Amino acid sequence: MRKALRWLLALAVLIGTVGTAGTATAAGPEATDIKDRLLAVPGMSLIEEKPYPGYRFFVLNYTQPVDHRHPSEGTFQQRITVLHKDTARPTVFYTGGYNVSTTPGRREPTQIVDGNQVSMEYRYFTPSRPRPADWSKLDIWQAASDQHRIFKALKKIYSEKWISTGGSKGGMTATYYERYYPRDMDGVVAYVAPNDVVNQEDSAYDRFFETVGTPECRARLNGVQREALVRRAALEERYTAYAAENGYTFDTIGGLDRAYEAVVLDYVWGFWQYSTLADCADIPANAANATDEEIWTSVDTISGFSAYTDQGLEQYTPYYYQAGTQLGAPTIRFPHIEQKYIRYGYQPPRNFVPRSIPMRFQPFVMDDVDAWVRHNARQMLFVYGENDPWGAEPFRLGRGARDSYVYTAPGMNHGANVAGLPAGQKALATARILDWAGVAPAAVEADPSTARPLAAYDARLDRRDVEREPALRP
C-alpha cells in the first residue's frame, strides 16, 4: 500500500513538473525582452532604439538577398522599423514605397486596431541599396519578396493577425505584395494607389483636369502655368542664378531648360496632389498681371525648382527606374498652352535616370496585377481622394473580388484616408479593418456603424498630413 502511495505521489509530482515545464516554455518568449527577441532573428541587427510612451521603437537592419531567386548571389542591409506595443496585439505592415522614417509614427490602420507596426524601406532607396547595385533586381516581385521574408521572420514574434498598408507608391506596394503572396496578410488597406494598366493610354488624366475643382480655380492654375512658359527667358535667368547659388547641376535630365519646363508642367498636377480647393485663394488671380516674383514663388512653392536637378533626382532614382520599367508614368495634354511654348512635354522616366543604368519597359506587369485584383481580391480596401490626380486611374474590383472595397473621400487630395470618408463608408471600412485584424468588439460585429479606432488619437504619432514628394511622383 505504501509503495502504491509513493508511486502515485511520484506520478503526481512528475505530472506537475511536466505541466510547469510546459507553461514555462510557452511563457518563455513573452518573458524575454522584445529587443532580445527581435535581435535573435537571424540577419537582424539594431541601429538604434528611440523611446516613446506606451511603445518600444526600434530602427533595425535586416539582411536580404539581392536576388530572391538566387539568394546565394549576394545580400544587402534593408532598413526597417518596429513600433512595438504588445505581441498579443495585431500588427500592421507599412511601407511608403520610398525611404522609411526613423521617427516613431503610427499609420491610420495601426491606430484603428491599436497594434504594432513594422515599417519597411523599399529596396534600392539608400541606405537600403546593394553595393554595387544590380538595377535589374529592382522590380515589384523582388520587393514583395523582401516583405514576405520580413513577415515570415517576425510572424514568429508577432503571431496575431497582420494587415498590410501603404500610401501612394506604398499603396501600390501593398497591392503588389498581396498579388504575389496572398496568404501572408489578413487584410490590405491601400491608400491613393495609382493603377497605370496601359502606359500609353492616359486620357483619364486629361478628363480629370477638365473637371477637377472649380472653373475659377482651374483658370488661376492654368494661367500661372502658361505665364511661366511665356516668361521663360526671364525666369530661366533667375533659375540659372538659383542653381549656381545652390550648386545644382542638370546632367541627368540634359540641361537647365529641360528641367525648367519639367517643373512648370508639374505645377497644376502638384497643386491638386497636395492642396485643396481652399488653397486656390493663394494662387495669383490674374497671372498676366502678376510679377515675375509672384509667378516664380507660386511655381517653386508647388513644384519646387530643385526637383529636376541632379541633386533632386538622385534620391528618387529607384522610383523613376521602376516607373520606366514596370509601373508606368502619366502623360497629359495642356490645351490651355499654345504648342509654341512647350518644347518637351511630359518627359519619360528615362530622362530622370542616369544613362549608365539600362532600362527596358515591361508592359505586361501592371496588366497582370490589375487582372489579379479584379478577380482575386480578398479583404482589400482601396481609398482614393476625389481631387487627387493619381486617382484618375484607380484599382477596380470585378466579380471575383470578395469582402473588398473601393472608396473615394470627397474633396480630399493625395492624403485621403478612412477618416475622410462619408460617415457610412468610414464606419464600414473601420469595422472591416477591425474584423480583418481579429479585434472587432462584439458591438461592432453586431452593428458596424459603431466602429471606431481602438486607440486614442495621438498628435505626434498619428500625423495625417500627406507626405509631400517633390515633382511628379506618387
C-alpha positions, 0 to 999 in steps of 0.5 A: 500500500505504501509503495502504491502511495509513493508511486502515485505521489511520484506520478503526481509530482512528475505530472506537475513538473511536466505541466510547469515545464510546459507553461514555462516554455510557452511563457518563455518568449513573452518573458524575454525582452522584445529587443532580445527577441527581435535581435535573435532573428537571424540577419537582424541587427539594431541601429538604434532604439528611440523611446516613446510612451506606451511603445518600444521603437526600434530602427533595425537592419535586416539582411536580404538577398539581392536576388530572391531567386538566387539568394546565394548571389549576394545580400544587402542591409534593408532598413526597417522599423518596429513600433512595438506595443504588445505581441498579443496585439495585431500588427500592421505592415507599412511601407511608403514605397520610398525611404522609411522614417526613423521617427516613431509614427503610427499609420491610420490602420495601426491606430484603428486596431491599436497594434504594432507596426513594422515599417519597411524601406523599399529596396534600392532607396539608400541606405537600403541599396546593394553595393554595387547595385544590380538595377535589374533586381529592382522590380515589384516581385523582388520587393514583395519578396523582401516583405514576405521574408520580413513577415515570415521572420517576425510572424514568429514574434508577432503571431496575431493577425497582420494587415498590410498598408501603404500610401501612394507608391506604398499603396501600390506596394501593398497591392503588389505584395498581396498579388504575389503572396496572398496568404501572408496578410489578413487584410490590405488597406491601400491608400491613393494607389495609382493603377497605370494598366496601359502606359500609353493610354492616359486620357483619364488624366486629361478628363480629370483636369477638365473637371477637377475643382472649380472653373475659377480655380482651374483658370488661376492654375492654368494661367500661372502655368502658361505665364511661366512658359511665356516668361521663360527667358526671364525666369530661366535667368533667375533659375540659372542664378538659383542653381549656381547659388545652390550648386545644382547641376542638370546632367541627368535630365540634359540641361537647365531648360529641360528641367525648367519646363519639367517643373512648370508642367508639374505645377497644376498636377502638384497643386491638386496632389497636395492642396485643396480647393481652399488653397486656390485663394493663394494662387495669383488671380490674374497671372498676366498681371502678376510679377515675375516674383509672384509667378516664380514663388507660386511655381517653386512653392508647388513644384519646387525648382530643385526637383529636376536637378541632379541633386533632386533626382538622385534620391528618387532614382529607384522610383523613376527606374521602376516607373520606366520599367514596370509601373508606368508614368502619366502623360497629359495634354495642356490645351490651355498652352499654345504648342509654341511654348512647350518644347518637351512635354511630359518627359519619360522616366528615362530622362530622370535616370542616369544613362549608365543604368539600362532600362527596358519597359515591361508592359505586361506587369501592371496588366497582370496585377490589375487582372489579379485584383479584379478577380482575386481580391480578398479583404482589400480596401482601396481609398482614393481622394476625389481631387487627387490626380493619381486617382484618375486611374484607380484599382477596380474590383470585378466579380471575383473580388470578395469582402473588398472595397473601393472608396473615394473621400470627397474633396480630399487630395493625395492624403485621403484616408478612412477618416475622410470618408462619408460617415457610412463608408468610414464606419464600414471600412473601420469595422472591416479593418477591425474584423480583418485584424481579429479585434472587432468588439462584439458591438461592432460585429453586431452593428458596424456603424459603431466602429471606431479606432481602438486607440486614442488619437495621438498628435505626434504619432498619428500625423495625417498630413500627406507626405509631400514628394517633390515633382511628379511622383506618387 
